[in-house]
């Protein structure tokens, strides 16, 4: 088995409050810590009824306080929404809170619709997407112990640091689902993650570009990469397929322009069939997911890791809930992490 990590969008299901969804996610990160998962990342999405992961740094701080071993981070911070200095300061503070346990995953997409992008622009300095490479290098410099030097046209210099006296740096990763992100990560000598959980196409090509074009930076490290995957595990294959249905339908809603809602329960999803086009999208997405019993999913993930030459897979536990399950916990998501965890890690 490859090492396993977790990507969390903090799903909000029907009848659940944001407080309950966040509490459930923090219980899940504690469980992942105990089960031996390598890292736990929070995504950044805005104004979605079924997603509560709007502010990764806040969730990371809470997760760091609840854990002792696992790396916690962003998957990712959507840099066009933020000033590079603000991101650097937030993650320098997180590194001080949990030294050597912070990952800063950075993405180029806005993570929302044009209206929200404009609102973010109104509330602060929003980065120009075209300057994404410059802003990545700014963050790399600002989070380093040496900081960055601003040079004015007058010739004078101004020293800027994300924190007064850093003793370490968050590990910076570039995230993406395109050739662009793979090539940029390679040129900067940074670790790279392909967002396979929502892209599903171009994975092999992107990884080949990254590995072939990689140029080591001053750290001297070689190429480091892993991939993400949507995963549902349950005691029976039938239950796993049922628990996968609410999230599969949510993805179909997004792709067909249907109104977004809180995540349905299994019973709600089964009671309201979609049209043929949406059902076809659901079937296509399902083929790329890892769904089944714990043993079956472990085998699928091991084969997937071997196929793409990675030693780590970041699973997005997308299991839905049945009517009557507690709103303060996520039985299906917790069950998924329990069933696919490495037996050796659990024993330790």
C-alpha positions as a Markdown table, in Angstrom:
| # | Residue | x | y | z |
|---|---|---|---|---|
| 1 | Unk | 0.0 | 0.0 | 0.0 |
| 2 | Unk | 1.1 | 3.6 | -0.7 |
| 3 | Unk | 1.1 | 6.1 | 2.1 |
| 4 | Unk | -2.3 | 7.7 | 2.5 |
| 5 | Unk | -3.3 | 11.3 | 3.1 |
| 6 | Unk | -6.7 | 13.1 | 3.3 |
| 7 | Unk | -8.2 | 16.0 | 1.3 |
| 8 | Unk | -11.3 | 17.5 | 3.0 |
| 9 | Unk | -13.8 | 19.9 | 1.5 |
| 10 | Unk | -15.8 | 19.8 | 4.8 |
| 11 | Unk | -19.1 | 18.7 | 3.2 |
| 12 | Unk | -22.4 | 20.0 | 4.5 |
| 13 | Unk | -25.3 | 17.6 | 4.2 |
| 14 | Unk | -29.1 | 18.2 | 4.3 |
| 15 | Unk | -30.2 | 19.3 | 7.7 |
| 16 | Unk | -26.6 | 20.0 | 8.9 |
| 17 | Unk | -25.2 | 23.3 | 10.1 |
| 18 | Unk | -21.8 | 24.7 | 9.3 |
| 19 | Unk | -20.8 | 24.2 | 12.9 |
| 20 | Unk | -21.8 | 20.5 | 12.8 |
| 21 | Unk | -19.9 | 20.0 | 9.5 |
| 22 | Unk | -16.8 | 21.6 | 10.8 |
| 23 | Unk | -17.0 | 19.7 | 14.1 |
| 24 | Unk | -17.3 | 16.5 | 12.1 |
| 25 | Unk | -14.2 | 17.4 | 10.0 |
| 26 | Unk | -12.1 | 18.1 | 13.1 |
| 27 | Unk | -13.2 | 14.7 | 14.6 |
| 28 | Unk | -12.1 | 13.2 | 11.3 |
| 29 | Unk | -8.6 | 14.8 | 11.3 |
| 30 | Unk | -8.1 | 13.4 | 14.9 |
| 31 | Unk | -9.1 | 10.0 | 13.5 |
| 32 | Unk | -6.7 | 10.3 | 10.6 |
| 33 | Unk | -3.9 | 11.3 | 13.0 |
| 34 | Unk | -4.5 | 8.1 | 15.1 |
| 35 | Unk | -4.7 | 5.9 | 12.0 |
| 36 | Unk | -1.3 | 6.9 | 10.6 |
| 37 | Unk | -2.3 | 9.1 | 7.6 |
| 38 | Unk | 0.6 | 11.2 | 6.4 |
| 39 | Unk | -1.2 | 14.6 | 5.9 |
| 40 | Unk | -4.6 | 16.2 | 6.1 |
| 41 | Unk | -5.4 | 19.1 | 3.7 |
| 42 | Unk | -8.4 | 21.5 | 3.5 |
| 43 | Unk | -9.6 | 22.9 | 0.2 |
| 44 | Unk | -10.7 | 26.4 | -0.6 |
| 45 | Unk | -14.1 | 26.9 | -2.1 |
| 46 | Unk | -16.6 | 29.7 | -1.8 |
| 47 | Unk | -20.4 | 30.2 | -1.7 |
| 48 | Unk | -21.3 | 26.5 | -2.1 |
| 49 | Unk | -24.2 | 25.1 | -0.1 |
| 50 | Unk | -22.5 | 21.7 | 0.3 |
| 51 | Unk | -18.9 | 22.9 | 1.1 |
| 52 | Unk | -17.8 | 24.6 | 4.4 |
| 53 | Unk | -14.0 | 24.7 | 3.6 |
| 54 | Unk | -13.9 | 28.4 | 2.8 |
| 55 | Unk | -10.8 | 29.4 | 4.8 |
| 56 | Unk | -8.1 | 26.8 | 4.9 |
| 57 | Unk | -5.8 | 28.6 | 7.4 |
| 58 | Unk | -8.5 | 28.8 | 10.0 |
| 59 | Unk | -9.3 | 25.1 | 9.7 |
| 60 | Unk | -5.6 | 24.2 | 9.6 |
| 61 | Unk | -5.0 | 26.0 | 12.9 |
| 62 | Unk | -7.9 | 24.2 | 14.5 |
| 63 | Unk | -6.7 | 20.8 | 13.1 |
| 64 | Unk | -3.1 | 21.5 | 14.3 |
| 65 | Unk | -4.4 | 22.1 | 17.8 |
| 66 | Unk | -6.3 | 18.7 | 17.8 |
| 67 | Unk | -3.4 | 16.6 | 16.5 |
| 68 | Unk | 0.2 | 15.8 | 17.3 |
| 69 | Unk | 1.8 | 13.9 | 14.4 |
| 70 | Unk | 0.0 | 14.3 | 11.1 |
| 71 | Unk | 1.0 | 17.1 | 8.7 |
| 72 | Unk | -1.9 | 19.6 | 8.1 |
| 73 | Unk | -2.2 | 22.0 | 5.2 |
| 74 | Unk | -4.1 | 23.5 | 2.3 |
| 75 | Unk | -5.3 | 21.7 | -0.8 |
| 76 | Unk | -5.1 | 24.4 | -1.6 |
| 77 | Unk | -5.0 | 28.1 | -1.1 |
| 78 | Unk | -6.4 | 29.7 | -4.3 |
| 79 | Unk | -3.7 | 32.4 | -4.8 |
| 80 | Unk | -5.7 | 34.6 | -7.2 |
| 81 | Unk | -8.0 | 35.4 | -4.2 |
| 82 | Unk | -5.3 | 36.6 | -1.9 |
| 83 | Unk | -2.3 | 38.9 | -1.4 |
| 84 | Unk | 0.9 | 36.8 | -1.4 |
| 85 | Unk | 2.0 | 38.6 | 1.8 |
| 86 | Unk | -1.2 | 37.7 | 3.6 |
| 87 | Unk | -0.8 | 34.0 | 2.6 |
| 88 | Unk | 2.9 | 34.1 | 3.7 |
| 89 | Unk | 2.0 | 35.6 | 7.0 |
| 90 | Unk | -0.8 | 33.2 | 7.7 |
| 91 | Unk | 1.3 | 30.1 | 6.9 |
| 92 | Unk | 4.4 | 31.4 | 8.8 |
| 93 | Unk | 2.1 | 31.8 | 11.8 |
| 94 | Unk | 0.8 | 28.2 | 11.3 |
| 95 | Unk | 4.4 | 27.0 | 11.0 |
| 96 | Unk | 5.1 | 28.6 | 14.4 |
| 97 | Unk | 2.0 | 26.9 | 15.9 |
| 98 | Unk | 2.9 | 23.4 | 14.5 |
| 99 | Unk | 6.6 | 23.4 | 13.5 |
| 100 | Unk | 7.5 | 21.0 | 10.7 |
| 101 | Unk | 3.8 | 19.9 | 10.2 |
| 102 | Unk | 2.5 | 22.6 | 7.9 |
| 103 | Unk | 1.9 | 22.2 | 4.1 |
| 104 | Unk | 1.1 | 25.2 | 1.9 |
| 105 | Unk | -0.6 | 23.9 | -1.2 |
| 106 | Unk | -1.2 | 26.6 | -3.7 |
| 107 | Unk | -3.6 | 26.6 | -6.6 |
| 108 | Unk | -4.2 | 29.0 | -9.6 |
| 109 | Unk | -7.9 | 28.6 | -10.0 |
| 110 | Unk | -10.2 | 31.0 | -8.1 |
| 111 | Unk | -12.3 | 28.3 | -6.5 |
| 112 | Unk | -15.6 | 30.0 | -7.2 |
| 113 | Unk | -17.7 | 32.0 | -9.6 |
| 114 | Unk | -17.1 | 35.4 | -11.1 |
| 115 | Unk | -19.4 | 37.2 | -8.5 |
| 116 | Unk | -17.5 | 35.8 | -5.6 |
| 117 | Unk | -14.2 | 36.7 | -7.3 |
| 118 | Unk | -15.3 | 40.3 | -7.5 |
| 119 | Unk | -16.4 | 40.3 | -3.8 |
| 120 | Unk | -13.0 | 38.9 | -2.8 |
| 121 | Unk | -11.4 | 41.6 | -4.9 |
| 122 | Unk | -13.5 | 44.2 | -3.1 |
| 123 | Unk | -12.5 | 43.0 | 0.4 |
| 124 | Unk | -8.7 | 42.9 | -0.2 |
| 125 | Unk | -5.9 | 42.8 | -2.7 |
| 126 | Unk | -6.6 | 40.1 | -5.2 |
| 127 | Unk | -3.7 | 38.7 | -7.2 |
| 128 | Unk | -3.6 | 38.9 | -10.9 |
| 129 | Unk | -3.9 | 35.3 | -12.3 |
| 130 | Unk | -1.3 | 36.2 | -15.0 |
| 131 | Unk | 1.2 | 37.0 | -12.2 |
| 132 | Unk | 0.8 | 33.6 | -10.5 |
| 133 | Unk | 4.4 | 32.6 | -11.0 |
| 134 | Unk | 5.7 | 35.8 | -9.5 |
| 135 | Unk | 3.4 | 35.5 | -6.5 |
| 136 | Unk | 4.6 | 31.9 | -5.9 |
| 137 | Unk | 8.2 | 33.1 | -5.8 |
| 138 | Unk | 7.1 | 36.0 | -3.5 |
| 139 | Unk | 5.6 | 33.5 | -1.0 |
| 140 | Unk | 8.7 | 31.3 | -1.2 |
| 141 | Unk | 10.9 | 34.2 | -0.3 |
| 142 | Unk | 8.6 | 35.8 | 2.3 |
| 143 | Unk | 8.2 | 32.5 | 4.3 |
| 144 | Unk | 12.0 | 31.9 | 4.3 |
| 145 | Unk | 14.0 | 32.9 | 7.4 |
| 146 | Unk | 15.8 | 35.4 | 5.2 |
| 147 | Unk | 12.6 | 37.1 | 4.0 |
| 148 | Unk | 12.4 | 39.1 | 0.8 |
| 149 | Unk | 13.9 | 42.4 | -0.4 |
| 150 | Unk | 11.8 | 45.0 | -2.1 |
| 151 | Unk | 13.9 | 47.3 | -4.3 |
| 152 | Unk | 12.5 | 50.8 | -5.1 |
| 153 | Unk | 13.2 | 52.7 | -8.3 |
| 154 | Unk | 15.3 | 55.1 | -6.1 |
| 155 | Unk | 17.7 | 52.3 | -5.5 |
| 156 | Unk | 16.8 | 51.9 | -1.8 |
| 157 | Unk | 15.9 | 48.5 | -0.4 |
| 158 | Unk | 13.2 | 47.4 | 2.1 |
| 159 | Unk | 13.2 | 44.1 | 4.0 |
| 160 | Unk | 10.0 | 42.2 | 4.4 |
| 161 | Unk | 9.4 | 39.0 | 6.4 |
| 162 | Unk | 6.3 | 37.0 | 7.0 |
| 163 | Unk | 7.3 | 36.5 | 10.6 |
| 164 | Unk | 10.0 | 38.1 | 12.7 |
| 165 | Unk | 12.4 | 35.2 | 13.2 |
| 166 | Unk | 11.4 | 32.1 | 11.4 |
| 167 | Unk | 13.0 | 28.8 | 12.5 |
| 168 | Unk | 11.3 | 26.8 | 9.7 |
| 169 | Unk | 9.2 | 27.1 | 6.6 |
| 170 | Unk | 5.9 | 25.5 | 5.6 |
| 171 | Unk | 6.4 | 22.9 | 2.8 |
| 172 | Unk | 5.1 | 24.6 | -0.4 |
| 173 | Unk | 3.3 | 22.4 | -3.0 |
| 174 | Unk | 1.9 | 23.5 | -6.3 |
| 175 | Unk | -1.5 | 22.0 | -7.2 |
| 176 | Unk | -3.1 | 21.7 | -10.6 |
| 177 | Unk | -4.8 | 19.7 | -13.3 |
| 178 | Unk | -3.0 | 21.0 | -16.3 |
| 179 | Unk | 0.3 | 21.0 | -18.2 |
| 180 | Unk | 0.9 | 24.6 | -17.0 |
| 181 | Unk | 0.9 | 23.7 | -13.3 |
| 182 | Unk | 3.1 | 20.7 | -13.8 |
| 183 | Unk | 5.7 | 22.6 | -15.8 |
| 184 | Unk | 5.7 | 25.6 | -13.4 |
| 185 | Unk | 6.3 | 23.2 | -10.4 |
| 186 | Unk | 9.1 | 21.6 | -12.3 |
| 187 | Unk | 10.7 | 24.9 | -13.1 |
| 188 | Unk | 10.6 | 26.0 | -9.5 |
| 189 | Unk | 11.8 | 22.7 | -8.2 |
| 190 | Unk | 8.7 | 22.4 | -6.0 |
| 191 | Unk | 6.6 | 19.3 | -5.1 |
| 192 | Unk | 3.5 | 18.9 | -7.3 |
| 193 | Unk | 0.0 | 17.4 | -6.9 |
| 194 | Unk | -2.3 | 16.5 | -9.7 |
| 195 | Unk | -5.9 | 17.2 | -8.8 |
| 196 | Unk | -7.2 | 13.8 | -10.1 |
| 197 | Unk | -10.2 | 13.9 | -7.8 |
| 198 | Unk | -12.0 | 16.4 | -10.0 |
| 199 | Unk | -10.0 | 16.4 | -13.3 |
| 200 | Unk | -9.7 | 12.8 | -14.1 |
| 201 | Unk | -7.9 | 13.4 | -17.5 |
| 202 | Unk | -4.3 | 14.2 | -18.3 |
| 203 | Unk | -2.8 | 12.7 | -15.2 |
| 204 | Unk | -0.1 | 10.6 | -16.9 |
| 205 | Unk | 1.0 | 13.4 | -19.3 |
| 206 | Unk | 1.2 | 16.0 | -16.4 |
| 207 | Unk | 3.3 | 13.7 | -14.2 |
| 208 | Unk | 5.6 | 12.9 | -17.1 |
| 209 | Unk | 6.1 | 16.6 | -17.9 |
| 210 | Unk | 6.8 | 17.4 | -14.2 |
| 211 | Unk | 9.4 | 14.6 | -13.9 |
| 212 | Unk | 11.1 | 15.2 | -17.2 |
| 213 | Unk | 11.4 | 19.0 | -16.8 |
| 214 | Unk | 12.2 | 19.1 | -13.1 |
| 215 | Unk | 15.0 | 21.5 | -12.1 |
| 216 | Unk | 16.2 | 21.2 | -8.5 |
| 217 | Unk | 16.1 | 24.4 | -6.4 |
| 218 | Unk | 18.5 | 25.3 | -3.5 |
| 219 | Unk | 17.0 | 22.6 | -1.4 |
| 220 | Unk | 18.5 | 20.0 | -3.7 |
| 221 | Unk | 15.4 | 17.7 | -3.5 |
| 222 | Unk | 14.3 | 15.8 | -6.5 |
| 223 | Unk | 10.7 | 15.7 | -7.9 |
| 224 | Unk | 8.1 | 14.8 | -5.3 |
| 225 | Unk | 4.5 | 14.1 | -6.4 |
| 226 | Unk | 1.3 | 12.4 | -5.4 |
| 227 | Unk | -2.2 | 12.2 | -6.7 |
| 228 | Unk | -5.7 | 12.7 | -5.3 |
| 229 | Unk | -8.6 | 10.3 | -5.6 |
| 230 | Unk | -12.3 | 10.1 | -4.6 |
| 231 | Unk | -12.8 | 7.2 | -2.3 |
| 232 | Unk | -15.7 | 5.4 | -0.5 |
| 233 | Unk | -15.2 | 2.3 | 1.5 |
| 234 | Unk | -17.9 | 0.4 | 3.5 |
| 235 | Unk | -18.3 | -3.1 | 5.0 |
| 236 | Unk | -20.2 | -4.2 | 1.8 |
| 237 | Unk | -19.9 | -3.1 | -1.8 |
| 238 | Unk | -23.6 | -2.3 | -2.0 |
| 239 | Unk | -23.3 | 0.1 | 0.9 |
| 240 | Unk | -20.3 | 1.8 | -0.6 |
| 241 | Unk | -22.1 | 2.3 | -3.9 |
| 242 | Unk | -25.0 | 3.9 | -2.1 |
| 243 | Unk | -22.8 | 6.2 | 0.0 |
| 244 | Unk | -21.1 | 7.3 | -3.2 |
| 245 | Unk | -24.3 | 8.5 | -4.8 |
| 246 | Unk | -24.9 | 11.8 | -3.1 |
| 247 | Unk | -21.5 | 13.2 | -4.0 |
| 248 | Unk | -21.7 | 11.8 | -7.6 |
| 249 | Unk | -25.0 | 13.6 | -8.0 |
| 250 | Unk | -23.5 | 16.8 | -6.6 |
| 251 | Unk | -20.7 | 16.6 | -9.3 |
| 252 | Unk | -23.4 | 16.1 | -11.9 |
| 253 | Unk | -25.3 | 19.2 | -10.7 |
| 254 | Unk | -22.2 | 21.3 | -11.1 |
| 255 | Unk | -21.4 | 20.1 | -14.6 |
| 256 | Unk | -25.0 | 20.4 | -15.8 |
| 257 | Unk | -25.6 | 23.8 | -14.3 |
| 258 | Unk | -28.3 | 22.6 | -11.9 |
| 259 | Unk | -29.0 | 24.6 | -8.7 |
| 260 | Unk | -26.6 | 23.6 | -6.0 |
| 261 | Unk | -27.9 | 22.3 | -2.7 |
| 262 | Unk | -26.6 | 20.8 | 0.6 |
| 263 | Unk | -25.4 | 17.3 | 0.0 |
| 264 | Unk | -28.3 | 14.9 | -0.2 |
| 265 | Unk | -28.7 | 11.8 | 2.0 |
| 266 | Unk | -28.6 | 8.5 | 0.3 |
| 267 | Unk | -32.3 | 8.1 | 0.5 |
| 268 | Unk | -32.9 | 11.6 | -1.0 |
| 269 | Unk | -30.5 | 10.8 | -3.8 |
| 270 | Unk | -32.2 | 7.5 | -4.6 |
| 271 | Unk | -35.7 | 9.0 | -4.6 |
| 272 | Unk | -35.0 | 11.7 | -7.2 |
| 273 | Unk | -33.6 | 10.3 | -10.5 |
| 274 | Unk | -31.8 | 12.7 | -12.8 |
| 275 | Unk | -32.3 | 12.8 | -16.6 |
| 276 | Unk | -30.3 | 10.6 | -19.0 |
| 277 | Unk | -27.6 | 13.2 | -19.6 |
| 278 | Unk | -26.9 | 13.7 | -15.8 |
| 279 | Unk | -27.1 | 9.9 | -15.2 |
| 280 | Unk | -24.5 | 9.4 | -17.9 |
| 281 | Unk | -22.2 | 11.9 | -16.2 |
| 282 | Unk | -22.6 | 10.1 | -12.9 |
| 283 | Unk | -21.7 | 6.8 | -14.6 |
| 284 | Unk | -18.6 | 8.3 | -16.2 |
| 285 | Unk | -17.4 | 9.9 | -12.9 |
| 286 | Unk | -18.0 | 6.6 | -11.0 |
| 287 | Unk | -15.6 | 4.8 | -13.3 |
| 288 | Unk | -12.8 | 7.1 | -12.0 |
| 289 | Unk | -13.7 | 6.7 | -8.3 |
| 290 | Unk | -12.5 | 4.0 | -5.8 |
| 291 | Unk | -15.6 | 2.5 | -4.3 |
| 292 | Unk | -16.0 | -0.9 | -2.5 |
| 293 | Unk | -15.1 | -2.8 | 0.6 |
| 294 | Unk | -12.0 | -1.8 | 2.5 |
| 295 | Unk | -9.9 | -4.7 | 1.0 |
| 296 | Unk | -11.2 | -3.9 | -2.5 |
| 297 | Unk | -10.3 | -0.2 | -2.3 |
| 298 | Unk | -6.9 | -0.9 | -0.8 |
| 299 | Unk | -6.1 | -3.1 | -3.7 |
| 300 | Unk | -7.4 | -0.5 | -6.2 |
| 301 | Unk | -5.3 | 2.2 | -4.6 |
| 302 | Unk | -2.2 | 0.1 | -4.5 |
| 303 | Unk | -2.6 | -0.6 | -8.3 |
| 304 | Unk | -3.3 | 3.0 | -9.0 |
| 305 | Unk | -0.1 | 4.1 | -7.1 |
| 306 | Unk | 2.0 | 1.5 | -9.0 |
| 307 | Unk | 0.6 | 2.6 | -12.3 |
| 308 | Unk | 1.6 | 6.2 | -11.9 |
| 309 | Unk | 4.8 | 5.6 | -9.9 |
| 310 | Unk | 3.8 | 7.4 | -6.7 |
| 311 | Unk | 4.2 | 6.4 | -3.1 |
| 312 | Unk | 1.3 | 8.5 | -1.7 |
| 313 | Unk | -2.3 | 9.0 | -2.5 |
| 314 | Unk | -4.5 | 11.7 | -1.0 |
| 315 | Unk | -8.0 | 10.4 | -0.6 |
| 316 | Unk | -11.0 | 12.6 | -0.6 |
| 317 | Unk | -13.5 | 10.6 | 1.6 |
| 318 | Unk | -16.7 | 11.4 | -0.2 |
| 319 | Unk | -19.1 | 8.9 | 1.5 |
| 320 | Unk | -22.6 | 10.3 | 2.0 |
| 321 | Unk | -24.9 | 9.7 | 4.9 |
| 322 | Unk | -28.1 | 7.8 | 5.5 |
| 323 | Unk | -31.3 | 9.4 | 7.0 |
| 324 | Unk | -31.1 | 9.1 | 10.8 |
| 325 | Unk | -27.3 | 9.2 | 11.1 |
| 326 | Unk | -26.0 | 11.8 | 13.5 |
| 327 | Unk | -25.6 | 15.3 | 12.2 |
| 328 | Unk | -22.6 | 15.8 | 14.5 |
| 329 | Unk | -20.5 | 13.1 | 12.9 |
| 330 | Unk | -19.7 | 11.6 | 9.6 |
| 331 | Unk | -20.2 | 7.8 | 9.8 |
| 332 | Unk | -19.5 | 7.1 | 6.2 |
| 333 | Unk | -16.3 | 9.3 | 5.9 |
| 334 | Unk | -14.9 | 8.0 | 9.2 |
| 335 | Unk | -15.7 | 4.4 | 8.1 |
| 336 | Unk | -13.8 | 5.0 | 4.8 |
| 337 | Unk | -10.7 | 6.1 | 6.6 |
| 338 | Unk | -10.8 | 3.2 | 9.1 |
| 339 | Unk | -11.3 | 0.6 | 6.4 |
| 340 | Unk | -8.5 | 1.6 | 4.0 |
| 341 | Unk | -5.9 | 2.6 | 6.6 |
| 342 | Unk | -2.7 | 0.6 | 6.6 |
| 343 | Unk | -3.0 | -2.2 | 9.1 |
| 344 | Unk | 0.7 | -1.6 | 10.2 |
| 345 | Unk | 0.0 | 2.1 | 10.8 |
| 346 | Unk | -3.2 | 1.3 | 12.8 |
| 347 | Unk | -1.3 | -1.3 | 14.9 |
| 348 | Unk | 1.5 | 1.3 | 15.7 |
